[in-house]
Amino acid sequence: MNRAGTTLMQKTGQIERTVDREFEEEEAKFKTFEKESQALQKESKAYLDAMRSMTATQARLADTIDAFYGAADKSSEGAMAGHAYKRAVDELDTVISRELDTPYRTTVLEPVGKMCAYFPVINETIAKRNKKLLDYDAARSKVRKLIDKPSDDPNRLPRAQQEHDEAKEIFDTLNDQLVRELPELLDLRVPYFDPSFEAMIRMQCKFAEEGYEKLGAVQKYFSDSVRDEYADGQLDAQVEDVLRSMKELSICGASG
């Protein structure tokens, strides 16, 4: 209640409010770092979830294609390609579990999470510092009022001065700690995240290499000219021809 009253009196100009530009600048930098780190934690987890979702979707897609072509003619080029694709996707899913999931958690998610776990503690210290600042401002105002308008009790001013000195000492200790250590924390963020960033790049590169190698093996079941035909729009034309043939079927025609 006393602090709430002090805050109200500061807003109405009855008590002077201490302005500490140095602390405010460091606090603003910390808040930006906190926001960025929390976003990094969220997006890092979203990346792993997306990789899992992608491989799971690929696996379902591969199962459907393999079953579709296998039901038609298991010895056809398409059936062999479908089976090879399913095998490649299954192997990629294994890569995610073995070489990306656990290492990614250990080298990326856990370090980011540990950093973010410090923020509530730091914010609690900042909040405590702000409360002690209110106590200090209130004590200083009390001393000034007793100096401007002395009390009949000669002991009131010495007691108020002692309260002021104690409040100032507590506030200065917390304030000096934060002003000194917040910049140190920010300076440590790059070397702290460096290993995680490097590990993330290496794991992404490993997954991309595995994907290129395993899916590249599926390409041998297709003609070398497929890519050129796709670029020239010939594959689109082939699809349109098949669609026209399907439309000519009675079961695909408009219902009467």
N, C-alpha and C positions, 0 to 999 in steps of 0.2 A: 504494500500500500504506500509506503514511504517513497519507493522508487517511482511508482505510478504518479504520485503527487509531484515528484521532482520533474518528471517528464512533462506533465501538464504545465507546470510553472515555467519550464524552459520554452514551451511552445508559445506561451503568453508573454514571454520576455521578462518574467520576474526573477529567473535564475539564469545566470550566464552559462552557456553550454561550451565546453571545451571542444575545439576543432583541431584535430590531429591529421593534417594532410598526408604526412608520411605513412601513418597507419592506414588511412583510407585508400591510398594508392596500392599498398601491399595487399590489403583485403580484396580490392577489386581484381587484382591479378590472380589471387588465390581462387576467387569465385569463378573466374574464367577457366582456370585450370581444372577446378572441380567439375564444371559443366562439361568440358571437353573429355575428361577422363570417364565420366559417367556415360557419355555418348559412345566413347570407344568401347566401354564394357558392353553396352547394349548391342552395338553393331558387330563386335567380335563374336558374340554369341549367335547373332542372327546369321553371320557368315557360316558358322559350323552347322547350324540348323538348315540353312539353304543347301549346303553340300550334301547333307543327309537326305534332304527332300529330293534333290536332283537325282541322286543315285537310286533312291527308292522308286522314283517315277520311271527312271530308265529301266529298272528291273521289271516293273509291271509292263512297260511298253515292250521290252524284249520277250517276256513270256507270251504276250499276245501275238507278236509277230512270229515267234517260233511255232506257236500252235497253229496259226493261220496258214503259214507256208507248209508246215509239216503235214497238215491234214490234206493238203492238195497233192503234193508229190514230194516225198522226203528226199528223193535223189535229185531234185531240180536245183538249179543254181541259186534260186531264191531261197529254197529251204536250207541249203548249206550256209548261205549268207545269214539267214535268220538265226540259225543255230550258233554260228560263229559270233554273231552280235550278242546273243544271250550269254555265251560263255565270257565274252569280253566284259560285259556289264557286271556279271557276277564277280569277276576278278577285281574290277574297279571298286565294287562295294566292299570287298575284302580289304583293299588298299585303304579305303576310308576308315574302316574299323581298326586296322592294324597300324597304319603309318600316318594317320592324320588325326583321328578322334582323340585318343589318349594323349599323344604328344602335344596336340594343339591345346588341350585343356591344361596340361602341365606347364607349357612354355608361354602361353598367351593368356588364356582366361584366368588362371590362378594368379599370376603376377598383377594383372589389371585389377582383379577383385581385391587383392591385398592392398593395393594403393587406394582404392575407393573406400576400403574399410577404415582408413585413417580419417576420412573427412568428417564423420560425425564427432570424433574426438576433438578435432581441430575447431569445428564449429562450436562445440561446447565451451572450449577455452575462449573463443572470440566472444561468445555470449556472456561468459563470466567476466571478461575484461570490460564489456560494455556496462554491465551492472555495477562493477566497481568504479567505473567512470562516473556513473550517476551519484554514487555515494560520495565520491570526491568532490563533484560539483556542488552537491548539497552542503557538504561540510565547509567548503570554501565560502559559499554564500552566507552561511551562518556566521562565520568568523567576520566577514565584512560588515554584516548587519550589526554585530556587537561592537565593532570598532566605530562604525558611524553613529550608533545609538547605544552607548554603554549601558549595561544593566546595573541595577542596584546591588546585585550579587557579584562581588569581585571575583568569585571563583568560576563564573560562567564562561568568561573569555578564555582563561587557561584550559578549561575542560574542552571547549570548542576547538581551541588550537591543537590540543592533543588529538582529538578525533580527526581533525583535518590532516595532521601529519601522518597518522596511522592509515587513513584512507588513501592519501597520496602515495605512501610507500607501497601499499598493496597494489594499487592501480599501476604505478610505475613498473613494478616487478613483472606483472602480466603483460603490460604494453611493450616493455623492452624485449621480453621473450618473443612475443609475436613479431615485432618489427625486425628482430634479428633472425628468427628461424623461418618465417614464411618465405623470404627470398632464397634461403638455403634449400628449402623443400623444392621450390620451382627450379633451382639450378640442378637438382638431382634427377629431375623427371626424365631428361634425355638419356643420360647413362643408364637409368633404371629401365626404360622401355627399349633401349637399343637391342638387347638380346632377344626380346619378344618379337620385335619387328623383323629381325634377321631370321628367326625361326619361322615366322609366319610366311615370309617370302620363300624360304627353302621348301616348306611343306606344300605351298601352292605350286611351286615349280615342279616338285616331285609328282604331285597329282596330275599336273598338265602333261608331264612327260609320260607317265603311265597311261594316261588316256590316249595320247597320241600314238603310243606304241601298240596298245591293245586294239584300239579302234582302227588303226592303220592296217592291222592284219586282216580286218574284215573287207577292206577295199579290194583285195585280190580276187574276190568273187564277182566283182563288177568289171565291166569293160573299161579300158583306159580312156575311152572317148566320152565316158559319162559326164565328166566335169565340163568338157568343152560343149557337149550337147546341152547341158544345163545353162551354161553361159549364153549360148546362142538361142535359147528359148525352145529348143527342140523337144525337151522333156515335157514342157508345158503342152506342146502340141500333141504329144503322145497321150498325155492324160486326157486332153479334150476329145481325142478320137475314141478312147475307151468310154468316156462319159456318154458320147453320142450313141455308141453301140448299146450301152446300158439303157438309155432312154427309149431305144427302139424295142426293147423287150416289153411284152404285154404287162408283166407284173410291175414294171416301173412306170407305165403310162398313167395318165390322169384317170382317176376313177370316174365311172359314168353316173 
